[in-house]
Amino acid sequence: MSRTVLVTGGGSGLGRAIAARFVQDSDRVYITGRRTEVLERTARELGGDAHALPCDGIDPDAVESAVARIDGEVDVLVNNAGGNTDFREPAGGGLKGSLHRWRANIDANLITAALMTEACDDKLARGGAVVHIGSVGADQGSGAYGSAKAALASYSVGLSKQLGPRDITSNVVAPGYIPDTEFFGSGVSQERHDHLISLTALGRHGFPDEIAGAVHFLASADARFITGQVINPNGGARTTR
Ligand SMILES: NC(=O)c1ccc[n+]([C@@H]2O[C@H](COP(=O)([O-])OP(=O)(O)OC[C@H]3O[C@@H](n4cnc5c(N)ncnc54)[C@H](OP(=O)(O)O)[C@@H]3O)[C@@H](O)[C@H]2O)c1
């Protein structure tokens, strides 16, 4: 049966791969982001029943009007928008620079998820799933970005309890190093690339489709008893018991 899926930040990188995975199922897929032309091009390239829904995830009015354009209920919400804003918006020095860095990372990775989830609340279908994209950085330091992703995991635990009575799950997929996205801006140095790979047990980086597969599983009938959890597709860079 075809479902309705909303993927924030679906115009590029992991979000695009996640959207593509659900388009393969013939689902109706909405993708959000701030760049209208990127979203429209991605929706065209994805084909099927994919739709661009431009909005800035930290603008409450924009989020509300985007959600109002969704036809019917949302079966799967993927809060994927975000990234390490330090890579794109180098803040100045001093406390003012720190304040900017912290707020920008928390806005991009936590507030976008909280606003979108709240805006969709009335539309979330019974038996549905919310999946948030966290990061291995949540457990490895990573400054304001890692802290924002750790807070996202905490938010997801609360949400799992809030949505559980409606048979809606909330989980986090926390990827390791996936270079084939816009995350790193102009890219990482060869030295950093080699270092990140050396941290893994598998001796390689991950691919966007592998993250999409984990999200798709958490939104599947096989995962209905999994909620409030974090799944770590990171090649063994950080292991959990
Ligand atoms: N790649 C990795 O190695 C890696 C590892 C761990 C976790 N992650 C996480 O994976 C997620 C996807 O990142 P990615 O690697 O695919 O990088 P990406 O290609 O830069 O994707 C991030 C997407 O989020 C959107 N976005 C950012 N801020 C937004 C906002 N305020 N409102 C709406 N959309 C917004 C961007 O679109 P616009 O710029 O058009 O708004 C973009 O499409 C992020 O949450 C990131 O933290 C990535």
The ligand as an ORCA input file, in Angstrom:
! r2SCAN-3c Opt
* xyz 0 1
  N      27.357     13.092      5.555
  C      27.751     12.646      6.746
  O      28.894     12.159      6.888
  C      26.817     12.709      7.911
  C      27.188     12.004      9.069
  C      26.347     12.036     10.169
  C      25.151     12.738     10.116
  N      24.826     13.435      8.974
  C      23.546     14.155      8.996
  O      22.786     13.762      7.860
  C      21.833     14.778      7.543
  C      21.890     15.050      6.054
  O      23.169     15.607      5.740
  P      23.933     15.299      4.383
  O      25.212     14.638      4.716
  O      23.021     14.670      3.411
  O      24.326     16.794      3.929
  P      23.598     17.766      2.891
  O      23.708     17.219      1.522
  O      24.192     19.115      3.174
  O      22.053     17.749      3.321
  C      21.514     18.563      4.313
  C      20.152     19.024      3.825
  O      19.491     19.726      4.872
  C      18.858     20.858      4.322
  N      18.750     21.882      5.360
  C      19.737     22.378      6.145
  N      19.256     23.338      6.949
  C      17.933     23.450      6.665
  C      16.898     24.277      7.154
  N      17.101     25.235      8.073
  N      15.651     24.114      6.644
  C      15.415     23.190      5.690
  N      16.363     22.375      5.188
  C      17.604     22.512      5.665
  C      19.748     21.293      3.157
  O      18.992     21.954      2.140
  P      19.024     23.559      1.948
  O      20.448     23.991      2.108
  O      18.473     23.760      0.586
  O      18.125     24.087      3.009
  C      20.265     19.948      2.636
  O      19.450     19.444      1.590
  C      22.197     15.995      8.409
  O      21.311     16.053      9.499
  C      23.610     15.672      8.877
  O      23.923     16.279     10.100
  C      25.628     13.436      7.878
*
